[in-house]
Amino acid sequence: MHLNSLAGIAFAVLLSAPAPATAEETCFTQGSGQFAFAIHTCVSSTLAPQAGNSYGPRNLSDGNPRTAWCEGERGPGIGETITLFIDDGAPFRRLLVANGYGKSPETFRKNGRPKLVEITTDRTPPTQLVLADQPGLLPVPLIRSAEYQWVRLRILSVYPGTRYDDTCLGFIGPDFEYDEWLFQQRQAPDEG
């Protein structure tokens, strides 16, 4: 067997290996839905609760714009991660992300937001992209559509907050519906 073929096989095996949650991660599991049996959202750190607000991984999947995950390390959270583990999920080609803490325009500005992120999956090599500095859901493309077992977002740089060092994210999840919509568009009879 040729050396390049062996390297290709080794790379494929590496990509298919699971990325288990580490002991330091905190996870929240969202149960069975239309497109996946379960999605486990794991974060590398979490800001301690303050003034009746919690900032854990549950906030990344609750769909509530008034909640957010905020990292809990000193400084702006460079290197902190969010990992989605997907059990028996449908294919998807992009994530939906709500950058920052969208509780109010003032809260959004006061807290840091991820800027440059690295996205790694079990099926594709790492890629880097810049997240827009705006509230609301934003599509984040992946390299290709696949039945991903895990997707990890690592913070490489941030938009600094005007008051706090914390870096926050309001939502992250697979955009299964987009792939379903594309499929339906391909199946629709051509009108014309």
HUNORDA-V209470 format. One record per residue. RES is the residue in three letters. PSI is psi as a letter, one per 20 degrees, with the letter a starting at -180 (999 if undefined). Layout:
((RES PSI) (RES PSI))
This chain:
((MET q) (HIS q) (LEU h) (ASN h) (SER g) (LEU h) (ALA g) (GLY g) (ILE g) (ALA g) (PHE g) (ALA g) (VAL g) (LEU g) (LEU h) (SER i) (ALA p) (PRO q) (ALA n) (PRO q) (ALA q) (THR r) (ALA h) (GLU i) (GLU q) (THR p) (CYS q) (PHE p) (THR p) (GLN p) (GLY a) (SER p) (GLY a) (GLN h) (PHE i) (ALA q) (PHE g) (ALA q) (ILE p) (HIS p) (THR o) (CYS p) (VAL q) (SER h) (SER r) (THR p) (LEU p) (ALA q) (PRO q) (GLN p) (ALA l) (GLY j) (ASN p) (SER q) (TYR k) (GLY a) (PRO h) (ARG h) (ASN i) (LEU i) (SER j) (ASP i) (GLY j) (ASN o) (PRO i) (ARG j) (THR r) (ALA q) (TRP p) (CYS p) (GLU q) (GLY j) (GLU r) (ARG q) (GLY a) (PRO j) (GLY k) (ILE p) (GLY i) (GLU q) (THR q) (ILE p) (THR p) (LEU p) (PHE p) (ILE o) (ASP o) (ASP l) (GLY q) (ALA r) (PRO q) (PHE q) (ARG i) (ARG r) (LEU q) (LEU p) (VAL p) (ALA o) (ASN q) (GLY a) (TYR n) (GLY j) (LYS g) (SER r) (PRO h) (GLU g) (THR h) (PHE g) (ARG h) (LYS h) (ASN q) (GLY q) (ARG q) (PRO p) (LYS f) (LEU p) (VAL q) (GLU p) (ILE p) (THR q) (THR r) (ASP i) (ARG i) (THR q) (PRO r) (PRO q) (THR q) (GLN q) (LEU q) (VAL p) (LEU p) (ALA q) (ASP m) (GLN q) (PRO r) (GLY r) (LEU p) (LEU p) (PRO p) (VAL o) (PRO q) (LEU r) (ILE h) (ARG r) (SER p) (ALA r) (GLU m) (TYR p) (GLN h) (TRP q) (VAL p) (ARG p) (LEU p) (ARG p) (ILE p) (LEU h) (SER r) (VAL q) (TYR o) (PRO q) (GLY q) (THR i) (ARG h) (TYR q) (ASP i) (ASP q) (THR p) (CYS q) (LEU p) (GLY h) (PHE q) (ILE p) (GLY q) (PRO q) (ASP m) (PHE h) (GLU h) (TYR g) (ASP h) (GLU g) (TRP g) (LEU g) (PHE g) (GLN h) (GLN h) (ARG h) (GLN h) (ALA p) (PRO q) (ASP o) (GLU p) (GLY 999))
